[in-house]
Amino acid sequence: MGILAMRTKTVIDLFCGAGGLSEGFRQAGYHVLAGNDFFEAAGETYAHTHREARFLPNPIQDYSARDFLKAAGLKPGELDVLVGGPPCQGFSVYNHQRGLHDERSSLYREYLRVVDGLQPNWVVLENVTGMTSAGGGAAVHAIIQGLKSLGYDVRAEILRAEEYGVPQERRRIVFIGNRLGLPIAYPTPTHGLGAKGFVSIRDAIGDLPGLQNGEDKGVQAYAREPQSDFQRAMRAGSNAVKNHGAATLSKINLDRLYHIPEGGSWRDIPFDLLPAGMKRAKRSDHTKRYGRLSWDGLASTILTKCDPHWGAYFHPEQDRTLTVREAARLQSFPDWFEFKGSRTDQYVQVGNAVPPLLGRAIAETIGGVSLSYGEPALVAAE
């Protein structure tokens, strides 16, 4: 008589970018079978960091569901979870002309097309919260109705990444559904009110080597022993610091930065040094532009470039902006996770990613529901 052995659950990641969701699901014990993205540098990173998976380059429109099944070695209905984050710029609050007219806003239909062909047991789709207001929330309704028409029960909720151990204020709408008739649950927050304290910027990046403006020493040794549980977790499997070079700030930005204390912002800059457009701003506007981070606080939402004109991306005490590695830490990417391409490409990959710790929380919750309600997760082993 055989013994019972745990079956490894499987996942495919569409619009995978560098692989934040894939990494989160992998940390939760899932086997990542395949990923797809059109961004060449992100594909290089994904292939390097997810060697167990088959990476399919080029736009998703180039592939049929059968292509994904072939890459994963599966038949329709055998995949446990299909995850994805269609490009979201059309819905972003940083796109002031956002809406359904933006062609990037319709890529969720490609996700639905692949769902129809793969018939995964579970689906997870992530996007920016701007989706709830753009077009009157039409895309949210279309995604829910589209999944329901394919036989899925589905819900959508806004999750806060910082409530799951990510040292960053980040809000994302997450759709979760299944075709198994199982309950749909969202992860219980582990940090915040009534739970652990939030992971601070000091907890996140306080052990990384110091840098001058524009300085890049290549691969570096760690500056000190880890000082927090978060740092220890991020350093597991790594013996050096990569992707840790400082971009070069212009003289005018250095002059501005000189006046900004820890936790300060554009309001601390003398009027004559402000950018022309910001000289007309109200004190209540642009609250985080030209912000210097606070060691004991959370980071602003990590975007596709750490440009001080976009938000608070100055280091708490060093006169420079955040490095790719620091941004990756604030997204909860482990240090062994090396980003490929130009520095600009690396910032884009980090900013577009789902924080792995948020992905892990979602994955563990789905896995817990599956086990609790008897979805086949155990198989007989000889």
N, C-alpha and C positions, 0 to 999 in steps of 0.2 A: 504494500500500500504506500502511495506517495505521501510526502509531507507537504504542508502548505507553504508556499513561498510568495512573497510580495511581488506583484507585477509592477514593473516600472511604467509610470504613466508617460504619455508622449505629448509633445507640443510642436506646433509649427507657428512661426512668427512672420506675419506680413508687415510690410513697411517697417522692417526691423531696425533700420539705422545701425548704430554700433552694437545694439543688442541689450539694452537695459531690461526689457521685459524678459527676454530669453535668459539673461543672467539671474533674474529673480526667480524664475521658474526652475532653473537648474539648481539654485541654492535650496529650493524646496523639494528636490529629489526627482524632478521630472527629467525625461530624456528629450533634449532638443533635437529634432530631426531635420529641420530645414528652416531657412530664412530667406526673405526676398527684400531687396531695395534697389532703387535705381542710382543712388548716390555712390559713386565709385570709391571714394575714400572710406565711407562707412562700410562698404562691402569688404574692403581690405581689412578693416578693423574686425569686422564680424568673423570673417574667415580665419583670422589669426587667433581670435579669442574663443571661438566656438568650433573647434576642429572636429568635434563629433557630429556636427551638423553639415548638411549640404547647402551651400549658399547659391541662390539663383540671382544673378545680376540682371539689370535692366528693368524697365517699367513693368508693373504687374500686368498691364494690358497685353504684354507679350506672352503670357502664360495661361494655359488652361488649368482647370482643377486637376485634370489627369496628369499634367506635368508635376504638380506638387505631390500627388499620390505616388508617382513613379520615383521622385526624389526621396520620398520618405519610406518607400517600400511598403505602402499600405493600400488597402482597398477602401471604398466609400464606407463610412460608418465606423472605421477602426481607430481614427484619431481621437485622443482624449480631449485636447483643448486646442482651439485655434485662437491665437491672440494677434493683436495688431493695433497700430496707431496711425491711421491715414494722415498724410501731411495736413497740418492744421492751420497754415498761415491765413487761409480764407476766413477763419473764425476768430483769429487772435485779436485781443484788445489792442495790440500794437499795429494792427492793420485797420486804419480809420475808415476805410471804405469796404469793410468786410461784409460778407453776405454770401448767399447761395449763387450769386453771379460769378464768383471766383471759381475757376475750373478745379482748383485744388479742393474745393468744398464738396465736390461730388465723388471723390475717390472712395468714399464709404460704399458706393455701389459696387466697386470692384471687390471689396471685402465680402459683400453679400453674395456676389457671383461665385466666389470661391467657397463660401460656406455651403451654398447650394450643391456644389459638386463634391465637396469633401464629406459633408454630413458629420462634422465632429460632435462629440457628446456635449461639449461645453464651448462657449464662445466668450471672449473677452475683447472689448474694443475700448480704447482710451483716446481722449481728445481734450482740447482746452475748454474751459468753462464758457468761453465766448460763444460756443455752439448753442448754448441755451437761449441766447438773445438774438443772434444773427438770423435774419429771415423769420423772426418771430418764433424761433425754436423749431423751424420746419425740419431741419436735419435730424434733430433728436427724435421727433415724431416719425420721420421716414425710416430711421434705423430700427426703432422699436417695431414699427409695423412691418418692415421688411423681414426682420428676424421672426416675428410671429407668423408671417405668411409661409415661412420655411419650416414651421413646426416647433419653434423655440418659445419657451417662457422666458421673459427678459425683463430686467429692471435697469434703471440708470440712477446713479448717485454720485454726488460730488465728494471726493475724498481729499483730505489734507495730508500731504506727504509727511509733514512734521509730526503728525500723530502716530507715525509708524517708524520713528527713529531716524528720519532724514533731517539733517540740520539746515532746513531751508523752508521758507514759506512757499508752498506750491499747491495750487488747487487744480484738480483735473476731474472731468466727468468720466466715469467708468461704467460701461455697459457690461453686465454679466447675464448670461442666459444658458439654458440647457434644454435638450430635447428628451430628457429622461423622466420628466415629471417630478424632479427633485426640487426642494426648496432652494431659493436663491439667497445666499447670505453674503454679507460684506464683512471684511475683517474688523474686529474690535480694536479700537485704538489702544496702543501700548504706551503712549507718551502723551502728556498733557494733564488736564484737570482730572484728578482722581487716579492718575497712573504715574509712571516715571516722569521725571522732569525732561523737558526737551533737550536734545543734543545741541550744545552750543557751538559756535564757530571755534572757540578755543578747544573744545573737545574734538572737533573735526580736523583742524589743520594746524594745531599748535605745535606739532612735532616736526613739521616740514622745514627744510633748510631755508634760511633767509636769503633774499635776493635784492639787488639794486634795480632801479629802473633800467629795463632793456637787457638785463643780465641773463645769460643762458649758459649754464655749466654742463649741459648734457645730462647723462645719467649720474646721479649723485647718491651719496650715502645719506642715511637718515641723520637729522640734526641731533636727536636725543632719543632716549628710550620712550616707548609709548606711555602717555600719561592718562589715558582714558580707555574704557572698554571699546569705544568706537574706533579709536586709533589702532588698538590691538586687532580688532576684526578686519580693518582695512589693510593692515600690513601682513596678514596671514598669507603665506605663499609668496611673499615678495621680500627681496633682500636689498632693494635699491629704489630710488625715486626717479621715475620717468615722466616725460611730458611736463617738466617743471621749469619752464623758461619764462621770464617776464617780458611782456611786450614793451615796446618803447613809447613812452608818453612824450608828447610835444612839450616844448618849453612853457607854453601858455597853460597847459593842463598841470604841469608841475607847479607853476606859480599859483594856480588855483588850489591845488592839493595842499600846499604849504599852510593854508589858512583853515583847513578842515580838520577838526579834532576827531578822535574816535567817536563814532556814533553821529557825527555831524553830516551836513549836506550842503547843497548849493547856497543855502541861506547864510552860511558862514563865509562865503566868498565876497570880497569887496565888490561893490557894484561895478566899478570900472573894469574888473576882470571877468565879469559874467559874459557868456555868449550873448550876442545881440538879441536873439529871440527870447532869452530868459530875463533880459532886463525889463521886459514888458509883463513878466509873470507875476501873478499874485502870490503872496506868501503861502497861501493854502494850496498852490498848484505844484505839480512835479515833486511830490514829497520826498522821493528817494534819489532824484537825479544828483549826480556828483556826490554820492554818499560814501562815507568811509564806514566800513562795517564795525560793529561792536563785538568784542571778544565774547561777551556773555549773552549775545543775542543770536537770532537766526539770520541766515542769509536771505537776501531778496531772491525772488524766482530767478534761477539760472537760465539765461537766454542764450541765443546762438552766438553772441559775442559779448564779452565783458566790457562793454563800452560805457564809460562813466556818464555819458549823455543819456543813456537808457535807464540807469538806476544806480544802486549802491554796489559798486564793484571795486572800490579802492580797499586795499589791505588795511586791517585795523591799525597797524603801526608802521609798516614799511611804505615808503612813498612810491607806490606802483599799483597796477591793477592785479586782479587775481590771475594766477597761471591756469593752464588747462588742468593740471593735477589738482590744484585747489578746488577748481570748479567741479572736477570729477568726484573729489571727496565730498563736497557739499551735495552732490547727487547720489552719494553712497556707492560709487563704483570702487571696488577693491583696487589696491595699488598694482597688482600684477596685470591688471587690465590695461594694456597699452594701446593708445589711440594712434592711428596711422594717418598719413596725408600731411598737408601743410598745417601750420599752426591755426590758420583761419578755419580750415576744414575740421580740425580737432575740436575747436570751440563749438562749431555747428553741431557736431556729433553729440557732444556732451549736453548742449542746451536742448536738443530735440529729444533726448532720451527720457524714458520712464525711469525714475529712480529704482535701482534693483531692489532695495528694501521694501518699497511699495509693491513691486511686482511679486516679491516673495510672500508678502502678507496676503495678497490676493490668491496666489497659488496654494498656499497652505489652507486657506479657508475653503477653496473649492475641493481640495483633497479631503479635508475633514468632512464636508457634506457628503461626498461620495462614499466614504467609509461608513459614516453613521447610518446612511440609508440603504446600504447594501448594494451599491453599484459594484459590479464585478471588479475586485481589486486583488483577489487572491486566486492563484492558480495552483493546480496540483503539480508537484515536481517529483520526478523519479528519484 
